[in-house]
């Protein structure tokens, strides 16, 4: 599988996929931290991919999402946005409603990290 | 100055818009841009931010912008 196909699989298969710099335990960028915090506060399950190990990951991701910056949050395969949008949607309550609609209100809040490449 | 370039690019892309650009760290590479424009009316947040990212694609691609925060506001 190519790198781009691996990235696409994570986006398609994971309920909430988030591409960040670092890991959920140790985010290495303020914006990645902001997105993770908003997702946690909204009770989202989180599948994180660290883009730092290989610059190709970020290139391929941005090519397929048409989104230039990190982090990038996907819910059920659809781009939710970056840190600003994730925070904004959490603050307005819309993030919680979106997650309820997409994943059901009684979702398990599992946090995991997967590697690509 | 990158901040001037960003202001000009956003003003060009959103001619009816109110554009505010803040240098968050004083280093001329971490910015918070706020754009209020009728262009955003009826668009999702992702679509609104895409328009801003597109207007700033050159400074985003060449590293002039190291970090970008975006706030968009629609106008009826």
N, CA and C atoms of all chains as a GROMACS GRO file, in nm:
protein
  579
    1UNK      N    1   0.084  -0.120   0.000
    1UNK     CA    2   0.000   0.000   0.000
    1UNK      C    3   0.087   0.125   0.000
    2UNK      N    4   0.053   0.223  -0.082
    2UNK     CA    5   0.130   0.347  -0.081
    2UNK      C    6   0.101   0.425   0.046
    3UNK      N    7   0.187   0.522   0.072
    3UNK     CA    8   0.168   0.606   0.190
    3UNK      C    9   0.032   0.676   0.184
    4UNK      N   10  -0.003   0.727   0.065
    4UNK     CA   11  -0.130   0.799   0.054
    4UNK      C   12  -0.249   0.707   0.081
    5UNK      N   13  -0.237   0.583   0.034
    5UNK     CA   14  -0.345   0.487   0.061
    5UNK      C   15  -0.355   0.454   0.210
    6UNK      N   16  -0.240   0.446   0.275
    6UNK     CA   17  -0.242   0.421   0.421
    6UNK      C   18  -0.311   0.535   0.495
    7UNK      N   19  -0.278   0.658   0.454
    7UNK     CA   20  -0.339   0.775   0.519
    7UNK      C   21  -0.490   0.774   0.494
    8UNK      N   22  -0.528   0.745   0.369
    8UNK     CA   23  -0.671   0.742   0.334
    8UNK      C   24  -0.745   0.636   0.417
    9UNK      N   25  -0.679   0.522   0.440
    9UNK     CA   26  -0.741   0.416   0.520
    9UNK      C   27  -0.769   0.463   0.662
   10UNK      N   28  -0.671   0.533   0.722
   10UNK     CA   29  -0.691   0.584   0.858
   10UNK      C   30  -0.810   0.679   0.860
   11UNK      N   31  -0.814   0.769   0.762
   11UNK     CA   32  -0.923   0.868   0.754
   11UNK      C   33  -1.058   0.797   0.739
   12UNK      N   34  -1.061   0.696   0.653
   12UNK     CA   35  -1.188   0.629   0.623
   12UNK      C   36  -1.233   0.535   0.735
   13UNK      N   37  -1.135   0.470   0.801
   13UNK     CA   38  -1.169   0.361   0.893
   13UNK      C   39  -1.188   0.406   1.037
   14UNK      N   40  -1.123   0.516   1.076
   14UNK     CA   41  -1.128   0.557   1.217
   14UNK      C   42  -1.244   0.655   1.237
   15UNK      N   43  -1.316   0.640   1.350
   15UNK     CA   44  -1.429   0.732   1.375
   15UNK      C   45  -1.383   0.878   1.379
   16UNK      N   46  -1.275   0.904   1.454
   16UNK     CA   47  -1.217   1.038   1.457
   16UNK      C   48  -1.067   1.024   1.439
   17UNK      N   49  -1.017   1.070   1.325
   17UNK     CA   50  -0.873   1.065   1.297
   17UNK      C   51  -0.817   1.206   1.308
   18UNK      N   52  -0.704   1.219   1.378
   18UNK     CA   53  -0.643   1.350   1.390
   18UNK      C   54  -0.493   1.339   1.360
   19UNK      N   55  -0.450   1.421   1.266
   19UNK     CA   56  -0.309   1.422   1.226
   19UNK      C   57  -0.242   1.538   1.297
   20UNK      N   58  -0.143   1.503   1.380
   20UNK     CA   59  -0.083   1.603   1.469
   20UNK      C   60   0.070   1.597   1.462
   21UNK      N   61   0.131   1.698   1.524
   21UNK     CA   62   0.275   1.693   1.549
   21UNK      C   63   0.294   1.640   1.690
   22UNK      N   64   0.354   1.521   1.701
   22UNK     CA   65   0.372   1.457   1.830
   22UNK      C   66   0.265   1.352   1.853
   23UNK      N   67   0.239   1.321   1.980
   23UNK     CA   68   0.142   1.219   2.017
   23UNK      C   69   0.041   1.280   2.113
   24UNK      N   70  -0.073   1.213   2.134
   24UNK     CA   71  -0.171   1.267   2.229
   24UNK      C   72  -0.110   1.284   2.369
   25UNK      N   73  -0.019   1.194   2.405
   25UNK     CA   74   0.046   1.205   2.536
   25UNK      C   75   0.146   1.320   2.538
   26UNK      N   76   0.206   1.347   2.423
   26UNK     CA   77   0.309   1.450   2.418
   26UNK      C   78   0.301   1.527   2.286
   27UNK      N   79   0.199   1.614   2.275
   27UNK     CA   80   0.190   1.695   2.153
   27UNK      C   81   0.305   1.795   2.148
   28UNK      N   82   0.360   1.813   2.027
   28UNK     CA   83   0.479   1.898   2.014
   28UNK      C   84   0.447   2.030   1.945
   29UNK      N   85   0.320   2.067   1.946
   29UNK     CA   86   0.282   2.192   1.882
   29UNK      C   87   0.153   2.240   1.949
   30UNK      N   88   0.146   2.370   1.971
   30UNK     CA   89   0.033   2.427   2.043
   30UNK      C   90  -0.100   2.401   1.975
   31UNK      N   91  -0.101   2.405   1.842
   31UNK     CA   92  -0.227   2.385   1.771
   31UNK      C   93  -0.273   2.239   1.777
   32UNK      N   94  -0.178   2.146   1.771
   32UNK     CA   95  -0.214   2.006   1.788
   32UNK      C   96  -0.274   1.985   1.926
   33UNK      N   97  -0.215   2.051   2.026
   33UNK     CA   98  -0.266   2.041   2.163
   33UNK      C   99  -0.408   2.097   2.173
   34UNK      N  100  -0.433   2.210   2.107
   34UNK     CA  101  -0.565   2.273   2.112
   34UNK      C  102  -0.672   2.182   2.050
   35UNK      N  103  -0.638   2.121   1.937
   35UNK     CA  104  -0.735   2.032   1.870
   35UNK      C  105  -0.764   1.911   1.958
   36UNK      N  106  -0.659   1.851   2.015
   36UNK     CA  107  -0.677   1.734   2.101
   36UNK      C  108  -0.763   1.769   2.222
   37UNK      N  109  -0.737   1.885   2.281
   37UNK     CA  110  -0.810   1.926   2.400
   37UNK      C  111  -0.959   1.942   2.369
   38UNK      N  112  -0.989   2.006   2.257
   38UNK     CA  113  -1.130   2.026   2.219
   38UNK      C  114  -1.197   1.890   2.194
   39UNK      N  115  -1.125   1.798   2.130
   39UNK     CA  116  -1.183   1.666   2.104
   39UNK      C  117  -1.206   1.591   2.234
   40UNK      N  118  -1.109   1.597   2.324
   40UNK     CA  119  -1.125   1.531   2.454
   40UNK      C  120  -1.245   1.589   2.528
   41UNK      N  121  -1.253   1.722   2.530
   41UNK     CA  122  -1.362   1.787   2.603
   41UNK      C  123  -1.498   1.751   2.544
   42UNK      N  124  -1.502   1.722   2.415
   42UNK     CA  125  -1.628   1.686   2.351
   42UNK      C  126  -1.656   1.537   2.364
   43UNK      N  127  -1.566   1.464   2.430
   43UNK     CA  128  -1.588   1.321   2.449
   43UNK      C  129  -1.565   1.239   2.324
   44UNK      N  130  -1.471   1.281   2.241
   44UNK     CA  131  -1.446   1.211   2.115
   44UNK      C  132  -1.346   1.099   2.136
   45UNK      N  133  -1.366   0.985   2.065
   45UNK     CA  134  -1.257   0.889   2.056
   45UNK      C  135  -1.151   0.952   1.966
   46UNK      N  136  -1.025   0.920   1.989
   46UNK     CA  137  -0.919   0.985   1.913
   46UNK      C  138  -0.824   0.881   1.857
   47UNK      N  139  -0.807   0.882   1.725
   47UNK     CA  140  -0.700   0.804   1.664
   47UNK      C  141  -0.601   0.903   1.605
   48UNK      N  142  -0.482   0.909   1.664
   48UNK     CA  143  -0.385   1.010   1.626
   48UNK      C  144  -0.277   0.953   1.535
   49UNK      N  145  -0.234   1.033   1.438
   49UNK     CA  146  -0.120   1.001   1.354
   49UNK      C  147  -0.019   1.115   1.369
   50UNK      N  148   0.102   1.079   1.405
   50UNK     CA  149   0.210   1.178   1.417
   50UNK      C  150   0.268   1.201   1.278
   51UNK      N  151   0.268   1.328   1.233
   51UNK     CA  152   0.319   1.356   1.098
   51UNK      C  153   0.469   1.384   1.099
   52UNK      N  154   0.528   1.394   1.217
   52UNK     CA  155   0.669   1.437   1.224
   52UNK      C  156   0.772   1.333   1.178
   53UNK      N  157   0.747   1.201   1.195
   53UNK     CA  158   0.853   1.106   1.160
   53UNK      C  159   0.899   1.117   1.014
   54UNK      N  160   0.812   1.160   0.923
   54UNK     CA  161   0.848   1.165   0.781
   54UNK      C  162   0.775   1.281   0.714
   55UNK      N  163   0.847   1.377   0.656
   55UNK     CA  164   0.783   1.493   0.591
   55UNK      C  165   0.684   1.453   0.481
   56UNK      N  166   0.705   1.333   0.426
   56UNK     CA  167   0.615   1.283   0.320
   56UNK      C  168   0.472   1.268   0.371
   57UNK      N  169   0.456   1.235   0.500
   57UNK     CA  170   0.322   1.212   0.555
   57UNK      C  171   0.240   1.339   0.539
   58UNK      N  172   0.301   1.451   0.580
   58UNK     CA  173   0.230   1.578   0.573
   58UNK      C  174   0.200   1.616   0.428
   59UNK      N  175   0.298   1.593   0.340
   59UNK     CA  176   0.278   1.626   0.198
   59UNK      C  177   0.162   1.548   0.138
   60UNK      N  178   0.162   1.418   0.164
   60UNK     CA  179   0.058   1.332   0.106
   60UNK      C  180  -0.079   1.366   0.167
   61UNK      N  181  -0.080   1.390   0.298
   61UNK     CA  182  -0.205   1.425   0.366
   61UNK      C  183  -0.265   1.553   0.307
   62UNK      N  184  -0.182   1.657   0.296
   62UNK     CA  185  -0.233   1.785   0.246
   62UNK      C  186  -0.276   1.774   0.100
   63UNK      N  187  -0.208   1.687   0.024
   63UNK     CA  188  -0.246   1.668  -0.117
   63UNK      C  189  -0.386   1.607  -0.125
   64UNK      N  190  -0.415   1.514  -0.036
   64UNK     CA  191  -0.546   1.448  -0.049
   64UNK      C  192  -0.658   1.523   0.023
   65UNK      N  193  -0.623   1.605   0.125
   65UNK     CA  194  -0.727   1.677   0.198
   65UNK      C  195  -0.747   1.819   0.145
   66UNK      N  196  -0.651   1.868   0.065
   66UNK     CA  197  -0.654   2.006   0.020
   66UNK      C  198  -0.659   2.102   0.139
   67UNK      N  199  -0.579   2.071   0.239
   67UNK     CA  200  -0.572   2.152   0.362
   67UNK      C  201  -0.425   2.166   0.397
   68UNK      N  202  -0.374   2.289   0.406
   68UNK     CA  203  -0.228   2.303   0.411
   68UNK      C  204  -0.162   2.286   0.548
   69UNK      N  205  -0.241   2.298   0.656
   69UNK     CA  206  -0.177   2.306   0.786
   69UNK      C  207  -0.206   2.184   0.874
   70UNK      N  208  -0.131   2.170   0.980
   70UNK     CA  209  -0.148   2.066   1.080
   70UNK      C  210  -0.188   2.135   1.211
   71UNK      N  211  -0.283   2.086   1.287
   71UNK     CA  212  -0.347   1.954   1.277
   71UNK      C  213  -0.461   1.950   1.175
   72UNK      N  214  -0.505   1.828   1.144
   72UNK     CA  215  -0.625   1.807   1.064
   72UNK      C  216  -0.710   1.702   1.133
   73UNK      N  217  -0.838   1.735   1.151
   73UNK     CA  218  -0.931   1.646   1.221
   73UNK      C  219  -1.035   1.595   1.122
   74UNK      N  220  -1.054   1.463   1.120
   74UNK     CA  221  -1.156   1.401   1.034
   74UNK      C  222  -1.255   1.326   1.121
   75UNK      N  223  -1.383   1.344   1.093
   75UNK     CA  224  -1.487   1.267   1.160
   75UNK      C  225  -1.557   1.183   1.055
   76UNK      N  226  -1.550   1.050   1.074
   76UNK     CA  227  -1.611   0.956   0.980
   76UNK      C  228  -1.570   0.986   0.836
   77UNK      N  229  -1.443   1.012   0.816
   77UNK     CA  230  -1.390   1.030   0.681
   77UNK      C  231  -1.402   1.169   0.625
   78UNK      N  232  -1.466   1.258   0.700
   78UNK     CA  233  -1.487   1.393   0.647
   78UNK      C  234  -1.402   1.494   0.724
   79UNK      N  235  -1.338   1.585   0.651
   79UNK     CA  236  -1.254   1.685   0.716
   79UNK      C  237  -1.340   1.780   0.799
   80UNK      N  238  -1.312   1.783   0.930
   80UNK     CA  239  -1.381   1.877   1.018
   80UNK      C  240  -1.310   2.013   1.012
   81UNK      N  241  -1.178   2.009   1.009
   81UNK     CA  242  -1.098   2.131   1.002
   81UNK      C  243  -0.971   2.119   1.082
   82UNK      N  244  -0.911   2.234   1.111
   82UNK     CA  245  -0.791   2.238   1.193
   82UNK      C  246  -0.825   2.275   1.336
   83UNK      N  247  -0.727   2.326   1.409
   83UNK     CA  248  -0.746   2.355   1.551
   83UNK      C  249  -0.851   2.465   1.573
   84UNK      N  250  -0.849   2.568   1.488
   84UNK     CA  251  -0.942   2.680   1.509
   84UNK      C  252  -1.087   2.634   1.496
   85UNK      N  253  -1.115   2.558   1.390
   85UNK     CA  254  -1.252   2.513   1.367
   85UNK      C  255  -1.294   2.414   1.476
   86UNK      N  256  -1.204   2.323   1.514
   86UNK     CA  257  -1.238   2.225   1.616
   86UNK      C  258  -1.272   2.295   1.747
   87UNK      N  259  -1.193   2.395   1.783
   87UNK     CA  260  -1.221   2.473   1.905
   87UNK      C  261  -1.353   2.549   1.893
   88UNK      N  262  -1.372   2.610   1.777
   88UNK     CA  263  -1.493   2.691   1.756
   88UNK      C  264  -1.618   2.604   1.765
   89UNK      N  265  -1.610   2.485   1.702
   89UNK     CA  266  -1.727   2.396   1.703
   89UNK      C  267  -1.750   2.338   1.842
   90UNK      N  268  -1.642   2.317   1.919
   90UNK     CA  269  -1.661   2.271   2.056
   90UNK      C  270  -1.729   2.380   2.138
   91UNK      N  271  -1.681   2.503   2.125
   91UNK     CA  272  -1.733   2.614   2.205
   91UNK      C  273  -1.882   2.638   2.176
   92UNK      N  274  -1.924   2.618   2.052
   92UNK     CA  275  -2.063   2.644   2.017
   92UNK      C  276  -2.153   2.524   2.048
   93UNK      N  277  -2.091   2.411   2.085
   93UNK     CA  278  -2.169   2.291   2.114
   93UNK      C  279  -2.192   2.205   1.991
   94UNK      N  280  -2.150   2.255   1.875
   94UNK     CA  281  -2.178   2.183   1.751
   94UNK      C  282  -2.092   2.056   1.738
   95UNK      N  283  -1.971   2.061   1.795
   95UNK     CA  284  -1.884   1.943   1.786
   95UNK      C  285  -1.949   1.824   1.856
   96UNK      N  286  -2.002   1.849   1.977
   96UNK     CA  287  -2.069   1.742   2.049
   96UNK      C  288  -2.186   1.686   1.970
   97UNK      N  289  -2.264   1.775   1.908
   97UNK     CA  290  -2.380   1.729   1.829
   97UNK      C  291  -2.335   1.649   1.707
   98UNK      N  292  -2.230   1.697   1.640
   98UNK     CA  293  -2.177   1.624   1.524
   98UNK      C  294  -2.132   1.484   1.563
   99UNK      N  295  -2.062   1.475   1.677
   99UNK     CA  296  -2.013   1.345   1.723
   99UNK      C  297  -2.130   1.254   1.761
  100UNK      N  298  -2.232   1.312   1.826
  100UNK     CA  299  -2.352   1.234   1.860
  100UNK      C  300  -2.416   1.178   1.735
  101UNK      N  301  -2.427   1.263   1.633
  101UNK     CA  302  -2.489   1.221   1.507
  101UNK      C  303  -2.407   1.112   1.438
  102UNK      N  304  -2.275   1.132   1.435
  102UNK     CA  305  -2.189   1.042   1.359
  102UNK      C  306  -2.161   0.913   1.434
  103UNK      N  307  -2.147   0.920   1.566
  103UNK     CA  308  -2.096   0.805   1.641
  103UNK      C  309  -2.191   0.758   1.751
  104UNK      N  310  -2.297   0.833   1.772
  104UNK     CA  311  -2.389   0.796   1.880
  104UNK      C  312  -2.345   0.861   2.010
  105UNK      N  313  -2.440   0.886   2.100
  105UNK     CA  314  -2.408   0.957   2.224
  105UNK      C  315  -2.328   0.874   2.324
  106UNK      N  316  -2.335   0.739   2.312
  106UNK     CA  317  -2.266   0.657   2.412
  106UNK      C  318  -2.138   0.600   2.354
  107UNK      N  319  -2.054   0.687   2.304
  107UNK     CA  320  -1.931   0.641   2.240
  107UNK      C  321  -1.823   0.619   2.346
  108UNK      N  322  -1.733   0.524   2.313
  108UNK     CA  323  -1.620   0.500   2.401
  108UNK      C  324  -1.510   0.599   2.369
  109UNK      N  325  -1.454   0.659   2.474
  109UNK     CA  326  -1.355   0.762   2.451
  109UNK      C  327  -1.213   0.704   2.454
  110UNK      N  328  -1.184   0.622   2.351
  110UNK     CA  329  -1.053   0.557   2.343
  110UNK      C  330  -0.954   0.651   2.273
  111UNK      N  331  -0.835   0.660   2.326
  111UNK     CA  332  -0.731   0.737   2.260
  111UNK      C  333  -0.622   0.642   2.214
  112UNK      N  334  -0.592   0.643   2.084
  112UNK     CA  335  -0.484   0.556   2.036
  112UNK      C  336  -0.402   0.628   1.930
  113UNK      N  337  -0.285   0.573   1.906
  113UNK     CA  338  -0.195   0.630   1.806
  113UNK      C  339  -0.164   0.523   1.703
  114UNK      N  340  -0.172   0.558   1.575
  114UNK     CA  341  -0.132   0.463   1.472
  114UNK      C  342  -0.021   0.527   1.387
  115UNK      N  343   0.063   0.442   1.333
  115UNK     CA  344   0.173   0.491   1.249
  115UNK      C  345   0.145   0.462   1.103
  116UNK      N  346   0.186   0.550   1.016
  116UNK     CA  347   0.177   0.525   0.872
  116UNK      C  348   0.318   0.535   0.814
  117UNK      N  349   0.336   0.475   0.696
  117UNK     CA  350   0.466   0.487   0.628
  117UNK      C  351   0.560   0.374   0.668
  118UNK      N  352   0.815   4.282   0.512
  118UNK     CA  353   0.742   4.228   0.626
  118UNK      C  354   0.632   4.133   0.581
  119UNK      N  355   0.630   4.014   0.637
  119UNK     CA  356   0.530   3.915   0.598
  119UNK      C  357   0.389   3.966   0.630
  120UNK      N  358   0.376   4.039   0.739
  120UNK     CA  359   0.242   4.081   0.782
  120UNK      C  360   0.177   4.171   0.676
  121UNK      N  361   0.256   4.254   0.611
  121UNK     CA  362   0.204   4.341   0.504
  121UNK      C  363   0.160   4.257   0.384
  122UNK      N  364   0.243   4.159   0.347
  122UNK     CA  365   0.210   4.070   0.235
  122UNK      C  366   0.077   4.000   0.262
  123UNK      N  367   0.061   3.951   0.384
  123UNK     CA  368  -0.061   3.878   0.419
  123UNK      C  369  -0.183   3.969   0.411
  124UNK      N  370  -0.169   4.090   0.463
  124UNK     CA  371  -0.279   4.186   0.456
  124UNK      C  372  -0.320   4.212   0.312
  125UNK      N  373  -0.218   4.231   0.225
  125UNK     CA  374  -0.247   4.260   0.084
  125UNK      C  375  -0.314   4.142   0.016
  126UNK      N  376  -0.264   4.021   0.043
  126UNK     CA  377  -0.324   3.901  -0.021
  126UNK      C  378  -0.469   3.885   0.022
  127UNK      N  379  -0.497   3.906   0.150
  127UNK     CA  380  -0.634   3.889   0.198
  127UNK      C  381  -0.725   4.000   0.147
  128UNK      N  382  -0.674   4.121   0.144
  128UNK     CA  383  -0.754   4.232   0.092
  128UNK      C  384  -0.786   4.208  -0.056
  129UNK      N  385  -0.693   4.150  -0.130
  129UNK     CA  386  -0.715   4.120  -0.271
  129UNK      C  387  -0.817   4.009  -0.290
  130UNK      N  388  -0.812   3.910  -0.201
  130UNK     CA  389  -0.902   3.794  -0.215
  130UNK      C  390  -1.042   3.824  -0.164
  131UNK      N  391  -1.052   3.917  -0.068
  131UNK     CA  392  -1.182   3.952  -0.012
  131UNK      C  393  -1.202   4.103  -0.022
  132UNK      N  394  -1.232   4.151  -0.142
  132UNK     CA  395  -1.238   4.296  -0.166
  132UNK      C  396  -1.342   4.367  -0.078
  133UNK      N  397  -1.448   4.296  -0.040
  133UNK     CA  398  -1.550   4.360   0.044
  133UNK      C  399  -1.520   4.338   0.191
  134UNK      N  400  -1.410   4.270   0.221
  134UNK     CA  401  -1.389   4.219   0.355
  134UNK      C  402  -1.321   4.315   0.450
  135UNK      N  403  -1.344   4.290   0.579
  135UNK     CA  404  -1.267   4.356   0.683
  135UNK      C  405  -1.160   4.257   0.726
  136UNK      N  406  -1.034   4.296   0.712
  136UNK     CA  407  -0.922   4.205   0.738
  136UNK      C  408  -0.839   4.257   0.854
  137UNK      N  409  -0.812   4.165   0.948
  137UNK     CA  410  -0.724   4.202   1.058
  137UNK      C  411  -0.615   4.094   1.068
  138UNK      N  412  -0.491   4.135   1.075
  138UNK     CA  413  -0.380   4.040   1.086
  138UNK      C  414  -0.299   4.076   1.210
  139UNK      N  415  -0.282   3.976   1.298
  139UNK     CA  416  -0.205   3.998   1.421
  139UNK      C  417  -0.082   3.909   1.419
  140UNK      N  418   0.032   3.968   1.444
  140UNK     CA  419   0.156   3.892   1.462
  140UNK      C  420   0.156   3.845   1.607
  141UNK      N  421   0.133   3.714   1.629
  141UNK     CA  422   0.108   3.665   1.765
  141UNK      C  423   0.231   3.664   1.853
  142UNK      N  424   0.348   3.651   1.791
  142UNK     CA  425   0.469   3.633   1.872
  142UNK      C  426   0.571   3.744   1.851
  143UNK      N  427   0.545   3.834   1.756
  143UNK     CA  428   0.642   3.938   1.728
  143UNK      C  429   0.755   3.893   1.636
  144UNK      N  430   0.748   3.767   1.590
  144UNK     CA  431   0.855   3.714   1.506
  144UNK      C  432   0.825   3.722   1.356
  145UNK      N  433   0.711   3.781   1.320
  145UNK     CA  434   0.669   3.795   1.180
  145UNK      C  435   0.651   3.660   1.111
  146UNK      N  436   0.614   3.555   1.187
  146UNK     CA  437   0.584   3.427   1.121
  146UNK      C  438   0.469   3.347   1.187
  147UNK      N  439   0.417   3.395   1.302
  147UNK     CA  440   0.299   3.333   1.364
  147UNK      C  441   0.186   3.435   1.359
  148UNK      N  442   0.082   3.403   1.281
  148UNK     CA  443  -0.020   3.505   1.258
  148UNK      C  444  -0.159   3.456   1.297
  149UNK      N  445  -0.241   3.550   1.338
  149UNK     CA  446  -0.384   3.524   1.354
  149UNK      C  447  -0.457   3.620   1.260
  150UNK      N  448  -0.523   3.565   1.161
  150UNK     CA  449  -0.596   3.650   1.067
  150UNK      C  450  -0.746   3.638   1.095
  151UNK      N  451  -0.813   3.753   1.091
  151UNK     CA  452  -0.958   3.756   1.105
  151UNK      C  453  -1.014   3.821   0.980
  152UNK      N  454  -1.103   3.752   0.913
  152UNK     CA  455  -1.162   3.805   0.790
  152UNK      C  456  -1.313   3.803   0.803
  153UNK      N  457  -1.374   3.917   0.780
  153UNK     CA  458  -1.519   3.927   0.779
  153UNK      C  459  -1.560   3.964   0.637
  154UNK      N  460  -1.641   3.877   0.576
  154UNK     CA  461  -1.674   3.900   0.434
  154UNK      C  462  -1.807   3.835   0.399
  155UNK      N  463  -1.878   3.895   0.305
  155UNK     CA  464  -2.003   3.835   0.258
  155UNK      C  465  -1.978   3.707   0.180
  156UNK      N  466  -1.852   3.689   0.132
  156UNK     CA  467  -1.816   3.567   0.059
  156UNK      C  468  -1.846   3.442   0.142
  157UNK      N  469  -1.835   3.454   0.275
  157UNK     CA  470  -1.850   3.337   0.361
  157UNK      C  471  -1.995   3.298   0.384
  158UNK      N  472  -2.086   3.385   0.347
  158UNK     CA  473  -2.226   3.362   0.377
  158UNK      C  474  -2.272   3.228   0.319
  159UNK      N  475  -2.326   3.144   0.405
  159UNK     CA  476  -2.381   3.015   0.359
  159UNK      C  477  -2.277   2.905   0.344
  160UNK      N  478  -2.148   2.936   0.367
  160UNK     CA  479  -2.045   2.833   0.354
  160UNK      C  480  -2.016   2.770   0.491
  161UNK      N  481  -1.974   2.642   0.488
  161UNK     CA  482  -1.933   2.577   0.613
  161UNK      C  483  -1.800   2.638   0.658
  162UNK      N  484  -1.766   2.615   0.785
  162UNK     CA  485  -1.639   2.667   0.837
  162UNK      C  486  -1.521   2.613   0.757
  163UNK      N  487  -1.527   2.485   0.720
  163UNK     CA  488  -1.417   2.427   0.641
  163UNK      C  489  -1.402   2.503   0.508
  164UNK      N  490  -1.514   2.529   0.443
  164UNK     CA  491  -1.509   2.601   0.315
  164UNK      C  492  -1.458   2.743   0.335
  165UNK      N  493  -1.500   2.807   0.444
  165UNK     CA  494  -1.454   2.943   0.472
  165UNK      C  495  -1.302   2.946   0.493
  166UNK      N  496  -1.254   2.850   0.574
  166UNK     CA  497  -1.110   2.847   0.600
  166UNK      C  498  -1.031   2.809   0.475
  167UNK      N  499  -1.091   2.724   0.391
  167UNK     CA  500  -1.023   2.689   0.265
  167UNK      C  501  -0.997   2.814   0.181
  168UNK      N  502  -1.096   2.904   0.177
  168UNK     CA  503  -1.079   3.027   0.098
  168UNK      C  504  -0.964   3.112   0.152
  169UNK      N  505  -0.954   3.118   0.284
  169UNK     CA  506  -0.844   3.196   0.345
  169UNK      C  507  -0.710   3.126   0.318
  170UNK      N  508  -0.707   2.994   0.337
  170UNK     CA  509  -0.583   2.920   0.310
  170UNK      C  510  -0.540   2.936   0.166
  171UNK      N  511  -0.637   2.936   0.076
  171UNK     CA  512  -0.605   2.947  -0.067
  171UNK      C  513  -0.545   3.084  -0.097
  172UNK      N  514  -0.602   3.188  -0.035
  172UNK     CA  515  -0.550   3.324  -0.057
  172UNK      C  516  -0.406   3.335  -0.008
  173UNK      N  517  -0.373   3.254   0.093
  173UNK     CA  518  -0.240   3.262   0.154
  173UNK      C  519  -0.153   3.142   0.115
  174UNK      N  520  -0.187   3.076   0.004
  174UNK     CA  521  -0.116   2.953  -0.030
  174UNK      C  522   0.034   2.975  -0.053
  175UNK      N  523   0.071   3.090  -0.112
  175UNK     CA  524   0.214   3.113  -0.139
  175UNK      C  525   0.294   3.128  -0.010
  176UNK      N  526   0.255   3.220   0.081
  176UNK     CA  527   0.332   3.229   0.205
  176UNK      C  528   0.321   3.107   0.295
  177UNK      N  529   0.213   3.027   0.280
  177UNK     CA  530   0.204   2.902   0.356
  177UNK      C  531   0.303   2.800   0.300
  178UNK      N  532   0.313   2.796   0.166
  178UNK     CA  533   0.396   2.694   0.103
  178UNK      C  534   0.545   2.724   0.120
  179UNK      N  535   0.582   2.852   0.117
  179UNK     CA  536   0.726   2.882   0.122
  179UNK      C  537   0.779   2.903   0.264
  180UNK      N  538   0.691   2.882   0.364
  180UNK     CA  539   0.739   2.889   0.502
  180UNK      C  540   0.737   3.028   0.563
  181UNK      N  541   0.693   3.129   0.483
  181UNK     CA  542   0.682   3.265   0.539
  181UNK      C  543   0.588   3.263   0.660
  182UNK      N  544   0.479   3.188   0.646
  182UNK     CA  545   0.387   3.168   0.758
  182UNK      C  546   0.423   3.036   0.825
  183UNK      N  547   0.472   3.046   0.947
  183UNK     CA  548   0.506   2.922   1.019
  183UNK      C  549   0.381   2.866   1.088
  184UNK      N  550   0.298   2.956   1.140
  184UNK     CA  551   0.176   2.911   1.207
  184UNK      C  552   0.066   3.010   1.178
  185UNK      N  553  -0.054   2.957   1.149
  185UNK     CA  554  -0.165   3.043   1.109
  185UNK      C  555  -0.290   3.008   1.188
  186UNK      N  556  -0.348   3.108   1.252
  186UNK     CA  557  -0.480   3.092   1.311
  186UNK      C  558  -0.579   3.173   1.229
  187UNK      N  559  -0.697   3.117   1.211
  187UNK     CA  560  -0.796   3.180   1.124
  187UNK      C  561  -0.928   3.198   1.198
  188UNK      N  562  -0.983   3.317   1.190
  188UNK     CA  563  -1.120   3.339   1.234
  188UNK      C  564  -1.195   3.401   1.117
  189UNK      N  565  -1.308   3.342   1.082
  189UNK     CA  566  -1.388   3.396   0.972
  189UNK      C  567  -1.525   3.436   1.024
  190UNK      N  568  -1.576   3.543   0.968
  190UNK     CA  569  -1.711   3.588   1.004
  190UNK      C  570  -1.786   3.620   0.876
  191UNK      N  571  -1.906   3.567   0.866
  191UNK     CA  572  -1.988   3.595   0.749
  191UNK      C  573  -2.061   3.726   0.764
  192UNK      N  574  -2.106   3.776   0.653
  192UNK     CA  575  -2.194   3.893   0.655
  192UNK      C  576  -2.314   3.858   0.572
  193UNK      N  577  -2.431   3.899   0.615
  193UNK     CA  578  -2.550   3.866   0.537
  193UNK      C  579  -2.549   3.936   0.401
   0.00000   0.00000   0.00000
